[in-house]
Amino acid sequence: MATRKVVLPAPWKRFVQLPAGTTCLEHPELDVRAEESLLGLAVAALSRGESVGLFLGDVVRARGVLAEMLSRLSLRAKYVPSPGATCMTLGRSTLFVAGARSLSGELRLPRCDLLLASGCHELPRNPLLAVGTPAPRRSLLAGELADRGHWFIPLGRADGTVLERMPLPEVLARWPELAAKVPARGDRRLRRKFLLEDVIEPTPPLVVFARKRLIVRTAKGAEFLSSEQMERIHREHGAAWNPSDSSPPLVPFELTRMQRRYLALKQLGRRRGFRRFMLLKYRRGGFTTLEQGSQYRIAVTRPGTQTATLSFDADQTSRVFGITHTFLEHDPESPKTLRVSSEHIGFRNGSSMIVGTAGGRGFGRGDAFQIVHGSEVSKWCQGPRQRARVEDLMAGVMIAAQHGEVTLETTADGVDWFASTYREAKQGRNGWWPIFLAWFSDRGNTLLEGAYDPDEIRDTLSAEEKGMIERHGLTLAQVAWRRKEQRNLGRLFKQEWPEDDETCFLSSGSCYFDVERVSGLLQTVKEVGRTHVAGGYETRWKQPQPGHKYVIGADTSEGLPGCDPNGLGILDKATGEQVAAMHGLFNPTRLAEHLVRLSNAYNGALIAVERNNHGHAVLLHLRALGVGRSHLQGGRLFFHVTSSEEAAKAGWLTNEGTRAVMLEALARAVETGDMVVRDRDFLGECLSFRLQPRSGKFEADPGQHDDGVMKWAIAWQMLKQRKRRPRIVLVGEETNGEA
């Protein structure tokens, strides 16, 4: 059979072997033959037996090009009616072609192996949202650098997305006739639409503003500095400059890859309606400098802006504001000032910047800020009643910035107010947008060549290090750096250089669960999508399987704001695997409804409700919903037998005796792997479930919760329970008084 070739233009050839996941391609505002190229990729995929979804800005033109391409390749496609899209089949493969108008509705494509889209800057929403389950194995989304506020920019900079760019010289080399359409050098559209600079902030972009107008001091070595930064250093210190010969030199502020990623994650949060941000970070990432630069840019470019910065003590406050003073001193375009002090800068344009120490300056209804930056929040208000004092302080901050934006950033320092609020943010239980940056995401955290022996590192890799190399792609240089920092910091390493956003919250006290085992699980257990329901969320790691038996454990509470959360966990009885869970604030009626719904879904799963306190109300509602028959009589509601003399009662009773047994069994199941753990929130609770000095009991740290621990402990106890079938006794006919 003759080979049929699909020829792609030179700038598109790199996408023949498309990597798994999402790839975003930004190209200049020119005709780069995107529709023709993506159609070529689609036809090639069809010939391999893949199903393809194709979204285009000009779908009419695309249909004509597709028909011509199929004819040239002697391929016959069969058209199939499909609402909102052009659908055709080629053998077992299917091609869906849809336009921008289709994305405005409720179009949902079935299975799709490859998703392709051009003109993404013209599409009203991300085409990935129009694909059913499972998600495409590979996707390529191409478009111009979209206007601020469009979905295409944050997607291209999101974690896990491959960002590609088609440089203007490469385009002009292939299509020289397009040179006449490129704006002149003085045209402001040149950089925005043709040179592909990042535009993820209001004009002027911070990445451009920082490089042009902001000067910072740096302690980095020459190998981490750009040519422009080195040029300034050599101009001021001479060509023989050495980092150890002088104080940190002044250089232009060029944003690092991680700083850009952080800004993109913030922008993604803004797009979802958040104006409160929490950054859990590693040391020396430059994020405090970045936030000060962002405040300064807004203050000098937007008249009348009021900004505030809070740090944990006077010395740190002085250092933080010293960054801003350096900006002001070396910015030739800064507006004139009315007042400059160690705590306040007032500009003639009506803007002002203030700085204070947490606990030393109160914010209340008399203040009004557009931006508030909190630095090293975990160290705020040290001493007795720290949590209560931080809560009081934050109440004032939130009032002062009720119409503005608040960003709190810190490295971890125990289980404090920040840790509790961050964990709640991860669960969607408050209005904060959580951002976590691990140390290994920053390629600057590495040892230079010659500072370590790669053969020695390779030959002595531990199981933990091998796992991190496999999961996170660590290099040997990063492993060597990690070992060096571990020797320097000991047990504080994971706090100062976090590898996940749970084990970094270290605190005193003996943990009930095996910390090493739980930490290892946090490294391997992946985040999965959650379905939000009224009051909380539902997670399913595995759908119900025919013939499998399941059990449900439920922790109860009043379900009102300010109360402890509640929820349920479902285990596969045969494998001990966590298959589903719910977490949130559900009132007794709602929790009972969810229990019945999920029990029905999971093959009539056995339901065990903690009957202490508000559990009685849940049990009453279960009876009203028709679930009241005891498992001892073949029903699906667990009845607890406290002693041989007493009748069984509905629900699980947690008392001093049963609590110790259920927690010990749960801890052993986690340690041995008998329970297949999928719930990351549960693992986080395990790390804060400690011996508390005040009560002398193992329970959650102050401000933390243990509903996840309790619901899974109850569910685990149900594995040894079984529904008893009613006994049938055969009695013979009586004869002469004998049975």
Secondary structure by P-SEA (a helix, b strand, c coil): cbbbbbbbcccccccccccccbbbbbbcccccaaaaaaaaaaaaaaaabbbbbbbbccaaaaaaaaaaaaaaacbbbbbbbbccccccccccbbbbbbcaaaaacccccccccbbbbccccccccccccccccccccbbbbbbcccccccaaaaaaacccbbbbbbcaaaaaaacccccccccccccccccccccccccccccccaaaaaaccbbbbbccccccccaaaaaaaaaccccccccccccbbbbcccccaaaaaaaaaaaaaaaacccbbbbbcccccaaaaaaaaaaaaaaaaccbbbbbbbcccaaaaaaaaaaaaaaaacccccccccccccccccccccbbbbbbccccccccccccccbbbbccccccccccaaaaaaaaaaaaaaaaaccbbbbbbbccccccaaaaaaaaaaaccccbbbbbbccccccccccccccccaaaaaacccaaaaaaaaaccccaaaaaaaaaaaaaccccccccccccccccccccccccccaaaaaaaaacbbbbbbbbcccccccccccccccbbbbbbbbbcccccccccccccccccccccccccccccccaaaaaaaaaaaaaaacccbbbcccccaaaaaaaaaaaacccccccccccbbbbbccccccccccccccaaaaaaaaaaaaaaaaacccccccaaaaaaaaaccccccccccccccccccaaaaaaaaaaaaccbbbbcbbbbbbcccccccc
